[in-house]
Amino acid sequence: MSIAALNDRIGMVNDVLNSWALLYWDSRTMMPPGGNDTRAKQVSTMKVLAHGLLVADETRRLLDAAETEVANRPAEDADRRIVAQTREAVQHHLKIPADLIRRRAQHASEAAAVWVKARTDSDFSLFAPYLEKTVGMARELADAIGYTGHPYDALMYQFEPGETVTSLRSLFAELRAGIGPVVKATTAVEAPRSDFLERHYEPEKQAAFAKQIAAKLGYDFDRGRLDGTVHPFEISFTRNDVRITTRYYPNFLPASLFGTMHEAGHGLYEQGIDPAYTRTTLATDLVGLYAVGGVSFGAHESQSRLWENHIGRSRRFWDLHYGMLQETFPEALGDVDVAAFHRAINRVRPGYIRVEADELTYDFHIMLRVDIETRLVDGTLKVKDLPEAWNAVIKQELGLDVPNDRLGCLQDIHWSSGQIGTFCNYTIGNVMAAQVLETARAEDPSIQASVDAGNYAPLKDWLTNNIYVHGRRFGRDELLQRITGRTLDPKPYVKYLRDKYTALYGVSV
Ligand code: ZN
């Protein structure tokens, strides 16, 4: 069986990537600071090993044999998909010159150090020459990967295969037209109070509550755990061990609460992948070299957003569970009723900072970044003109005057580490979440009835059967076609935001 031999080989790549993941998880949760330098070398070695195993002659020989074996199978056949995706990944890696990989890694560490200083001093001119070089290397990378439309398409291929600048521009135009008026209408009226979210919340009690909520959503603690960290993330070492993290601020409750639901959503995806795909190409991102089973970054984000926002920030969810939260924090929430709590956790307040943005204004931060990256890569925007371009969009779309570059174009870590092409997945996730949920509700009305009764299992089961179980077998748009009958469609998302926020704020648009 040639396919079995290929699977054994990819299983080794997967093992190495999972070892990378475990070293990484440890560095972000348990490792003492002294481990920093040697750990950086260990994780980098793991990636080099995985890459070497994947592109080795032996892998290609096994791939050739497996290709012959599955040649006459139907296009959707899982083994045939394994072979095609492995071939695509091997070819992708062979296209990128080793010298470019080395130069990018070297530049990333230099640029990251300068970015920290530039951000502290709020001085873009310090960082500009480094960003210039980052953009130049991104263009080199795009040329190596290859593209037919825009060079940015090649960069997105690594995170959101199939996505293009053309399709994103029309998606963004629809989102701006649909959400913009809702932002204007809600910010024109007085914002609800939310001061009580900043009272004292004992971190140990937050942790206990977070665990209960994650379990309620269906996250399986026999194959997972929840730990504290600085910047929350989900990471898996196969579907059998899927870990999530959150952060506990003693004076700000929403961070742990919604961080947990968000990461639990990612976790449900990974825990739900078909056991038969474990250690295979269908549960490994061989292009990005991550042991991730979800099909794209955007598809993954759709599940975190679905559980965090559509379920976790809904009024019904808190009608059911607010009593438990009040009992946990009687001093902080004793005088706050569920309606006030629900309004506070959905408060709209345009701000400068993406990671602090509310649900309604979040996509404007993403669209801004994607537009700017696209124009930097195709040369229609010069790096030196970046702050001006940034500030103009924030003024136009959110009505804010950016006071300095620290609160403007220097805020994200992505460009400092050389990453260009990843931002779109957040907005794609938002759009896909609403589209998928609309279909689930229409297909089986008892799903929403169960959610309204506090039983999330039927929704989780539907998502598992329609999305999670497939791992990476189907592409994102192929998956959407199968589930909803169409590719990415922003209408359900725009409708969801309009309905929710016009009702909450008592405004009409
Ligand atoms: Zn996420």
Boltz pocket constraint, residues with backbone or C-beta under 6 A from the ligand:
constraints:
  - pocket:
      binder: B
      contacts: [[A, 262], [A, 266], [A, 300], [A, 301], [A, 304]]
      max_distance: 6.0
